[in-house]
Structures are given as structure tokens and as C-alpha cells.
Amino acid sequence: MLAEGFARIFFRNCVATGEVYPCDLTERLCDVLKTGDVVTVDLDQASVQVEGTGKTYKFKPLGDVRAVVDTGGLFNYARQSGMIPANP
């Protein structure tokens, strides 16, 4: 999900459940994008490319929370990293 910002509790819930990548934009894209525009989001490069114009916009890198979301949430991450025992 791309947004200019997130309420702290929403951001933490995105990470804890591992369902949504909360990406904070550094620019106001709602003034740039129109309904129907196709974009490509690159999590590795922390960028959004608009297919029609070829312009690329950056967002704040996810940092350490990306690994948590990648594994499907906080409990899966804790199990995979050995923080808590895996289910028997």
C-alpha cells in the first residue's frame, strides 16, 4: 500500500499480520496519478514507476520490517528466526 503516511497502529498491524507492505511516499502522488494509470512498485528499489510517462518516484525503504512482512507476519518471522519454537 502506498500512502503519504500511516497511523502508527495501522502501520504496526500491516507488519504484524504480514498482509500489506506499508510504503510511505516521499512525494504527493495523488496529484500526479489519474484513475486508470498503471504503475510498477519495486520494493527492492523503493520506487514507483508510472508506465505511461516512465517517471519514477521514490518511497521510504521498508528497512527491517520488510523481512517480517515477507515471512507473513510477526509470529511467522519469530518462528523462522528461532525467537519462538515452531509448532510441534
Secondary structure, 3 states (H helix, E strand, C coil): CEECCCCHHHHHHHHHHCCCCCEEECCCHHHCCCCCCCEEEECCCCEEEECCCCCEEEECCCCCHHHHHHCCCHHHHHHHCCCCCCCC
